Amino acid sequence: MKYRPIYEEENEEQGGFVSDYDRGGFIDEEPEGGFVSEEPDPFSEETAAAAHAEKLQQHTERKLKKQRKKSLRTALIIALLVLIGGVFLFSRWARPPAVNRQLTEQTAEDFHRYGASRRDGCYTFLIAGKDKAAGLTDTVLVGMMDTKNHTLRFVSIPRDTAVNISWSPKKINQYYPAAENQGRDGVTALVEGVEKLIGYRVDCYAIFDVEVFVELVDTMGGVYFDVPIDMNYEDPGQDLYIHVNQGYQLLNGYDAMGVFRYRSTYVNGDIGRLDVQHDLLKSIASQMLSLGNIPNVRKLVRIYERDVITNLSTGNVMFFLKEFLKLNEESIVFDTIPANYGGEVHGMSYVIIYLNQWLDYLNAYLNPFSEPITTSNLDLIYADNNGNLTSTTGAIRGNDRW
């Protein structure tokens, strides 16, 4: 509401007029009989002090706002510099591993390697999981990452796969514990044993036990997975207690390990177990690709460095991580080795590889060389056209020891 002075009639005796302003205030512009405003005097010391304080506060707020903007710009510049520096250091730190330049040529007694040209950007690896009771490698995966076409493919080699060794049982899961029981290196024995099946020595390997698997999944924050059946199994000797209900759920590390290792009540036996393992690994891989797990990468790498037996440096791990993050879910594939999963010798179950189908698969998906892998590069047991078991080298070692 506006105010104005009200002039009174001129006082003749004093020679001028007297206003309400001279009396110390304004009178409201209301008609006669209206109210008198109680607004503070704009020229009083109290009003002046309040106005000064308000202007001071506004000045302070503007100054703080400018300081916040400046601080934000500074923080963004620093963050950008750190990011650029981190990317630079990461690119300098992350480096691909050394690769094997040779195929393998097998003979009946031993094997030697001969040179072959490598396909650019292809890296091969072996991943194996051990149980903690007997050191058996119940999980064996061979894979290849193609960093040019951005693909990653794995093939599972079942624990019961027949291999050409002189002792019993002739199964791939025996390489590691047999070597350690004889005072030799289990990792070297397993790597060499896988070489006989695929025709070349893998570039990289990673061997871990079940506790590492549990910790890795827990560090990810668990894994969402649709468990296909109720899983209930106990083996106190291995400290293994699996009790997981059917259905889609968030699995912690221990339950994920239980689902991965569960092998009972599958209608199609080991094929069913491998299918579930592949689905679980695919879920882990796809959830690792999500932005939600980026903050956990450092912890995962630390666990890998501390608890996994590997020939990869931290720089190699970061290289594969960088390449892994370029993939999409569809480019990650898990397969099972083409084989007879119902084989049996002397009452013991065996997985017998289908030689020709395996060669086709190797050359289509797992061959990092320009030259094709042939029978001469392999040393494995298979069934001939008459159904008799034989070896690509012409002799089965310790023939009667199954």
C-alpha positions in Angstrom: 0.0 0.0 0.0 1.4 3.4 -0.9 1.5 6.3 1.5 1.7 10.1 1.0 1.8 13.1 3.4 -1.5 14.8 4.1 -1.2 18.5 4.1 -3.2 20.5 6.6 -4.4 24.0 6.3 -1.8 26.6 6.6 -1.3 27.9 10.2 -1.7 31.6 9.8 0.1 32.4 13.0 3.2 30.4 12.0 3.2 31.4 8.4 3.1 27.9 6.9 1.6 24.5 7.0 2.1 21.5 9.3 2.1 18.0 7.9 1.8 14.6 9.5 5.4 14.0 8.3 6.5 16.8 10.6 4.7 15.1 13.4 6.9 12.1 12.9 4.9 9.7 10.5 2.6 9.1 7.7 -1.1 8.9 7.9 -2.7 6.2 5.8 -4.4 7.3 2.6 -7.7 5.9 3.9 -10.6 8.2 4.0 -11.4 10.0 7.2 -12.2 7.7 9.9 -9.9 5.0 8.5 -7.0 3.3 10.2 -3.5 4.7 10.9 -0.7 2.5 9.5 1.7 0.9 11.9 4.4 0.3 9.3 7.8 1.3 10.5 9.2 4.6 9.7 11.5 4.1 6.6 13.8 6.8 7.8 14.2 5.5 11.3 17.5 4.0 12.6 15.9 0.6 13.1 14.6 0.5 9.5 18.0 1.6 8.1 19.8 -1.1 10.1 17.4 -3.8 8.9 17.8 -2.7 5.3 21.6 -2.7 5.7 21.5 -6.2 7.2 19.4 -7.5 4.4 21.7 -6.0 1.7 24.7 -7.5 3.6 23.0 -11.0 3.6 22.2 -10.7 -0.1 25.8 -9.7 -0.8 27.1 -12.7 1.2 24.8 -15.1 -0.6 25.9 -13.8 -4.0 29.5 -14.2 -2.9 28.9 -17.8 -1.6 27.1 -18.7 -4.8 30.0 -17.5 -6.9 32.4 -19.4 -4.7 30.3 -22.6 -5.1 30.3 -22.2 -8.9 34.0 -21.6 -8.9 34.5 -24.7 -6.6 32.3 -26.8 -8.8 34.2 -25.7 -11.9 37.5 -26.5 -10.2 36.2 -29.9 -9.0 35.0 -30.8 -12.6 38.3 -29.7 -14.0 40.2 -31.8 -11.5 37.9 -34.8 -12.1 38.4 -34.4 -15.8 42.2 -34.3 -15.4 42.1 -37.3 -13.1 39.9 -39.2 -15.6 42.2 -38.3 -18.5 45.2 -39.3 -16.5 43.6 -42.5 -15.3 42.7 -43.4 -18.9 46.2 -42.7 -20.0 47.7 -44.7 -17.1 45.1 -47.5 -17.7 46.1 -47.7 -21.4 49.7 -47.8 -20.4 49.1 -50.4 -17.7 46.7 -52.6 -19.5 48.6 -54.8 -21.9 47.8 -58.0 -23.8 49.5 -61.3 -22.7 52.3 -63.0 -24.6 50.7 -65.5 -27.0 51.7 -69.0 -28.0 53.0 -69.1 -31.6 53.0 -72.8 -32.1 50.6 -75.6 -32.9 51.3 -79.0 -31.4 52.2 -82.1 -33.4 51.6 -85.3 -31.4 53.4 -88.7 -31.7 52.7 -91.9 -29.9 55.3 -91.2 -27.2 55.7 -87.5 -27.0 54.9 -84.3 -28.8 56.7 -81.3 -30.3 55.5 -78.0 -31.6 55.9 -76.3 -34.9 55.4 -72.7 -35.9 52.2 -71.3 -37.2 50.9 -67.8 -38.0 48.5 -66.4 -35.4 45.3 -64.5 -36.1 45.6 -61.0 -34.9 43.6 -60.1 -31.7 42.8 -63.7 -30.7 43.7 -64.9 -27.2 43.1 -68.4 -25.7 42.7 -69.4 -22.1 42.0 -72.2 -19.7 39.8 -71.8 -16.6 39.6 -74.6 -14.1 37.8 -74.9 -10.8 39.0 -77.3 -8.1 37.1 -78.9 -5.2 38.8 -78.5 -1.9 38.5 -82.1 -0.8 40.6 -83.9 -3.4 41.9 -81.2 -5.7 39.9 -82.6 -8.6 39.3 -80.1 -11.4 35.5 -80.6 -11.7 35.2 -77.6 -14.0 37.3 -77.1 -17.1 36.6 -74.4 -19.6 38.6 -73.6 -22.7 37.9 -70.3 -24.4 39.0 -67.7 -26.9 38.5 -64.0 -27.0 38.5 -62.3 -30.4 39.2 -58.6 -29.7 38.8 -57.7 -33.4 35.3 -59.1 -33.7 34.5 -58.6 -30.0 33.4 -62.2 -29.3 34.1 -64.5 -26.3 33.4 -68.2 -26.5 33.8 -71.0 -24.0 33.5 -74.8 -24.3 33.1 -77.0 -21.3 35.2 -80.2 -21.1 33.3 -82.4 -18.6 35.2 -84.0 -15.7 34.6 -87.5 -17.0 36.1 -86.8 -20.5 38.4 -89.7 -21.5 42.1 -88.6 -21.9 45.1 -90.6 -23.1 46.9 -91.3 -19.8 48.5 -94.4 -18.5 46.8 -94.5 -15.1 43.2 -95.0 -13.9 40.8 -93.4 -14.2 41.5 -91.9 -17.6 39.7 -88.7 -16.9 40.6 -85.1 -17.4 40.0 -84.2 -13.8 42.9 -86.5 -12.8 45.7 -84.4 -14.3 46.0 -81.9 -11.5 45.8 -84.2 -8.4 47.8 -87.0 -9.9 50.7 -84.6 -10.6 50.6 -83.1 -7.2 50.5 -86.6 -5.6 53.8 -87.3 -7.5 55.4 -84.1 -6.4 55.0 -82.4 -9.8 53.2 -79.2 -10.6 49.4 -79.7 -11.0 48.9 -76.6 -13.1 51.5 -77.6 -15.7 50.1 -81.1 -15.9 46.6 -79.8 -16.5 47.7 -77.2 -19.1 49.7 -79.9 -21.0 46.7 -82.3 -20.7 44.3 -79.7 -22.2 46.9 -79.1 -25.0 46.6 -82.7 -26.1 42.8 -82.2 -26.6 42.9 -78.8 -28.4 46.1 -79.0 -30.4 47.9 -76.0 -28.9 49.0 -74.6 -25.6 46.7 -71.9 -24.3 48.0 -68.4 -23.8 46.6 -67.9 -20.4 45.3 -70.0 -17.5 43.4 -69.3 -14.3 42.9 -72.0 -11.6 40.7 -71.3 -8.6 38.9 -73.2 -5.8 35.3 -72.9 -4.7 36.0 -70.3 -2.0 37.2 -67.9 -4.6 34.0 -68.4 -6.6 31.9 -67.6 -3.5 33.9 -64.4 -2.8 33.8 -63.2 -6.3 30.0 -63.5 -6.5 29.5 -61.9 -3.1 31.7 -59.0 -4.2 29.5 -58.5 -7.2 26.6 -58.2 -4.9 25.2 -61.6 -5.8 23.8 -62.8 -9.1 20.2 -62.9 -10.2 19.4 -66.4 -11.6 16.4 -68.5 -12.4 17.1 -71.8 -10.6 15.5 -74.6 -12.7 14.8 -77.1 -10.0 14.8 -77.5 -6.2 18.4 -78.3 -5.3 19.1 -80.2 -2.1 22.3 -82.1 -1.5 24.8 -82.5 1.3 28.3 -83.8 1.4 29.9 -83.2 4.9 33.2 -84.5 3.7 33.5 -81.6 1.3 31.7 -79.2 3.7 29.1 -78.9 1.0 25.5 -78.1 1.9 23.3 -77.2 -1.1 19.7 -76.1 -0.3 18.4 -73.7 -3.0 14.7 -73.5 -4.1 13.5 -73.3 -7.6 12.8 -69.9 -9.1 14.2 -66.6 -10.1 16.1 -65.0 -7.2 19.3 -63.2 -6.0 21.9 -65.8 -5.1 24.7 -65.1 -2.7 28.1 -66.5 -3.4 27.6 -69.8 -1.4 24.2 -70.5 -3.0 25.6 -69.7 -6.5 28.4 -72.1 -5.9 25.9 -74.7 -4.8 23.9 -74.3 -8.0 27.1 -74.5 -10.0 28.2 -77.7 -8.4 24.9 -79.5 -8.1 24.8 -82.7 -10.1 21.9 -84.7 -8.8 18.3 -85.2 -10.2 19.0 -83.8 -13.7 17.0 -85.9 -16.2 19.8 -85.6 -18.8 22.7 -86.1 -16.4 25.8 -84.1 -17.0 24.3 -82.3 -20.0 21.7 -80.8 -17.7 24.4 -79.8 -15.2 26.5 -78.2 -17.9 23.6 -76.3 -19.3 22.8 -74.9 -15.8 26.5 -74.0 -15.3 26.5 -72.2 -18.6 23.3 -70.3 -17.9 24.7 -69.3 -14.5 28.1 -68.2 -16.0 26.2 -66.2 -18.7 24.2 -64.5 -16.0 27.4 -63.6 -14.1 29.0 -62.3 -17.2 26.1 -60.2 -18.3 25.7 -58.7 -14.8 29.4 -58.0 -14.7 28.9 -55.9 -17.9 26.3 -53.7 -16.2 27.3 -50.3 -14.9 26.2 -51.4 -11.4 29.3 -53.5 -11.1 31.9 -51.0 -12.3 32.6 -49.8 -8.7 33.4 -53.4 -7.7 36.0 -54.0 -10.5 38.9 -53.1 -8.3 37.8 -55.5 -5.5 37.3 -58.3 -8.1 40.8 -57.7 -9.5 42.3 -57.7 -6.0 40.6 -61.1 -5.3 41.9 -62.4 -8.6 45.4 -61.3 -7.8 45.4 -62.8 -4.3 43.6 -66.1 -4.7 43.8 -67.3 -8.3 46.7 -69.4 -9.8 47.4 -67.7 -13.1 50.1 -66.6 -15.5 48.4 -63.3 -16.1 49.9 -60.1 -14.7 47.6 -57.4 -13.3 48.2 -55.4 -16.6 47.0 -58.5 -18.5 43.9 -58.8 -16.4 43.1 -55.1 -17.0 43.6 -55.6 -20.7 41.0 -58.4 -20.7 38.7 -56.4 -18.5 38.9 -53.5 -21.0 38.1 -55.8 -23.9 35.4 -57.6 -21.9 33.5 -54.3 -21.3 33.3 -53.9 -25.1 31.2 -57.0 -25.4 27.5 -57.4 -25.4 25.6 -60.3 -23.9 24.9 -61.9 -27.3 28.6 -62.1 -28.1 29.4 -64.3 -25.1 28.7 -68.0 -25.8 29.1 -71.2 -23.8 29.1 -74.6 -25.5 29.6 -78.2 -24.5 32.2 -80.4 -26.2 30.6 -82.7 -28.9 30.8 -86.1 -27.3 29.0 -89.3 -26.2 28.0 -88.4 -22.6 26.8 -91.9 -22.0 30.1 -93.8 -22.5 31.1 -96.6 -20.2 34.3 -98.6 -19.8 34.6 -101.4 -17.2 31.5 -100.1 -15.5 32.8 -96.6 -15.1 31.2 -93.6 -16.9 33.2 -91.7 -19.5 32.6 -88.9 -21.9 34.0 -89.9 -25.3 34.8 -87.0 -27.7 33.4 -87.2 -31.2 36.6 -86.6 -33.1 35.4 -85.1 -36.4 32.8 -82.9 -34.8 35.4 -81.7 -32.3 37.8 -80.8 -35.1 35.1 -78.9 -36.9 34.3 -77.0 -33.7 37.9 -76.2 -32.9 38.6 -74.7 -36.3 35.3 -72.8 -36.4 35.5 -71.2 -32.9 38.7 -71.9 -30.9 41.6 -71.9 -33.4 43.7 -68.8 -33.0 46.0 -69.9 -35.9 45.6 -69.4 -39.6 46.4 -73.0 -40.3 43.7 -75.6 -39.5 44.0 -77.9 -36.5 44.1 -81.6 -37.7 44.2 -85.0 -36.1 48.0 -84.9 -36.1 47.8 -82.0 -33.6 45.7 -84.0 -31.1 46.3 -86.8 -28.6 42.8 -88.0 -27.5 40.7 -91.1 -27.1 37.7 -91.5 -29.4 35.5 -94.2 -30.9 36.3 -95.4 -34.4 33.7 -96.3 -37.0 33.3 -99.7 -35.4 32.7 -98.2 -32.0 36.0 -99.3 -30.7 38.0 -96.9 -28.5 41.3 -95.8 -30.0 43.6 -92.8 -29.9 44.6 -90.2 -32.5 48.3 -91.2 -31.9 47.5 -94.9 -32.6 47.9 -96.2 -29.1 46.1 -95.9 -25.8 48.5 -95.5 -22.9 48.1 -98.1 -20.2 45.4 -99.7 -22.3 43.8 -101.8 -19.6 43.9 -99.3 -16.9 40.5 -97.6 -17.0 
